[in-house]
Amino acid sequence: MIRVSLIVPIYGVEPYIGKCADSVLSQTYPYIQFIFVNDGTRDRSMDILRELVDRKYAALKERIIFVDKENEGLPYARATGLAYADGDYVMHVDSDDWLEPDAVASLAAEAERTGADIVFHDFWKEYATRSKLDREKDYMASTKMQYIKGLYTYAAYGYLWNKFARRSLYDGVFVPKYNMHEDIVTASQLIFKASSLVHLAKPLYHYRRDNPSATTRTGLRTRRGKSARNFLDYYEHFRPHLSGSPVEGFTDEILLRAAWIGFTLDRSLFAERPYLREEARALRIRRGCFVSVPQQLILKLFLSADRHFK
């Protein structure tokens, strides 16, 4: 039987952790290692979680790991959880979301049936007064580069929590720093390394969209700046050896996106990354990018102007 490591990072989710943990710990699949990572939360989230385990899931304690760490953000919390993971496959759950009761059983059965390195699945977006079903496309190993491109352009879903992946795929993965589009950075590496991909056309995850404290509620400049820095860090990590790397063929997307954000929202990006202006300016105008053709034309005018901008 496939053993699964299920990782839940926890920070500031006091109103939601009970429902999340209940859905995780009540999974019908018996071979799960539960890893809860306390990312230095300042509220009662961990107290609520421990009380729930003591009251309702004491029989699972041998399979539950609690990890306490200082606050460093979601990507590092997940990486900390991975250090404790000994399952054949890894599944991530954000601590304000929840699972269908048979989520792990369905994914493990599909992975065992197909031998897939990654099983990705459909999900529900949960708003205050409605639910919306989002379905994935049927990407395969032969179309995985198209899948990765789709992550950058939002034609595909970059969420890490709907990618049930072999633990070994995470070996050597570059971990992004910031809590914005960190999933795309990680998921693109997993997809790139995968020899087989399978889409399970079943909604197994409930993605909460009404949490007022979520990262997506922060200011646009902050969000886009974190996104650009994550992608540029990713690019710089592989830059010395681009050939055969997960970013080969996608450097235009990374540089254009970062330069556009630098132009429209955060000029400090150009000061931080001196290469960004010249490399983005040298790119050809192309269609099908996150940055539209008209935006690319405007950007080129800006990048070709006075080199000493503030």
Secondary structure as the mmCIF struct_conf table of DSSP 4:
data_model
#
loop_
_struct_conf.conf_type_id
_struct_conf.id
_struct_conf.beg_label_comp_id
_struct_conf.beg_label_asym_id
_struct_conf.beg_label_seq_id
_struct_conf.end_label_comp_id
_struct_conf.end_label_asym_id
_struct_conf.end_label_seq_id
STRN STRN1 VAL A 4 ILE A 10
BEND BEND1 TYR A 11 GLY A 12
TURN_TY1_P TURN_TY1_P1 GLU A 14 TYR A 16
HELX_RH_AL_P HELX_RH_AL_P1 ILE A 17 LEU A 25
TURN_TY1_P TURN_TY1_P2 SER A 26 SER A 26
BEND BEND2 THR A 28 THR A 28
BEND BEND3 PRO A 30 PRO A 30
STRN STRN2 ILE A 32 ASP A 39
BEND BEND4 GLY A 40 GLY A 40
BEND BEND5 ASP A 43 ARG A 44
HELX_RH_AL_P HELX_RH_AL_P2 SER A 45 LYS A 56
HELX_RH_3T_P HELX_RH_3T_P1 ALA A 58 ARG A 63
STRN STRN3 ILE A 64 LYS A 69
HELX_RH_AL_P HELX_RH_AL_P3 LEU A 74 TYR A 84
BEND BEND6 GLY A 87 ASP A 88
STRN STRN4 TYR A 89 HIS A 92
TURN_TY1_P TURN_TY1_P3 SER A 95 ASP A 96
STRN STRN5 TRP A 98 LEU A 99
TURN_TY1_P TURN_TY1_P4 PRO A 101 ASP A 102
HELX_RH_AL_P HELX_RH_AL_P4 ALA A 103 THR A 114
BEND BEND7 ASP A 117 ASP A 117
STRN STRN6 ILE A 118 GLU A 126
BEND BEND8 ALA A 128 THR A 129
STRN STRN7 SER A 131 ASP A 134
HELX_RH_3T_P HELX_RH_3T_P2 ALA A 141 THR A 143
HELX_RH_AL_P HELX_RH_AL_P5 LYS A 144 THR A 153
TURN_TY1_P TURN_TY1_P5 TYR A 154 TYR A 154
BEND BEND9 ALA A 155 ALA A 156
HELX_RH_3T_P HELX_RH_3T_P3 LEU A 160 ASN A 162
STRN STRN8 LYS A 163 ARG A 166
HELX_RH_3T_P HELX_RH_3T_P4 ARG A 167 TYR A 170
TURN_TY1_P TURN_TY1_P6 ASP A 171 GLY A 172
HELX_LH_PP_P HELX_LH_PP_P1 VAL A 173 PRO A 176
BEND BEND10 LYS A 177 HIS A 181
HELX_RH_AL_P HELX_RH_AL_P6 GLU A 182 LYS A 193
BEND BEND11 SER A 195 SER A 195
STRN STRN9 LEU A 197 ARG A 208
TURN_TY1_P TURN_TY1_P7 PRO A 212 SER A 213
BEND BEND12 ALA A 214 ALA A 214
HELX_RH_3T_P HELX_RH_3T_P5 THR A 215 ARG A 217
BEND BEND13 THR A 218 THR A 218
HELX_RH_AL_P HELX_RH_AL_P7 LEU A 220 PHE A 238
HELX_RH_3T_P HELX_RH_3T_P6 ARG A 239 HIS A 241
TURN_TY1_P TURN_TY1_P8 SER A 243 GLY A 244
BEND BEND14 SER A 245 SER A 245
TURN_TY1_P TURN_TY1_P9 PRO A 246 GLY A 249
HELX_RH_AL_P HELX_RH_AL_P8 THR A 251 THR A 264
TURN_TY1_P TURN_TY1_P10 LEU A 265 LEU A 265
TURN_TY1_P TURN_TY1_P11 ARG A 267 ARG A 267
HELX_RH_AL_P HELX_RH_AL_P9 SER A 268 GLU A 272
TURN_TY1_P TURN_TY1_P12 PRO A 274 PRO A 274
HELX_RH_AL_P HELX_RH_AL_P10 TYR A 275 ARG A 281
TURN_TY1_P TURN_TY1_P13 ALA A 282 ALA A 282
BEND BEND15 LEU A 283 LEU A 283
HELX_LH_PP_P HELX_LH_PP_P2 ARG A 284 ILE A 285
BEND BEND16 ARG A 287 VAL A 291
HELX_RH_AL_P HELX_RH_AL_P11 VAL A 293 SER A 304
BEND BEND17 ALA A 305 ALA A 305
BEND BEND18 ARG A 307 ARG A 307
#
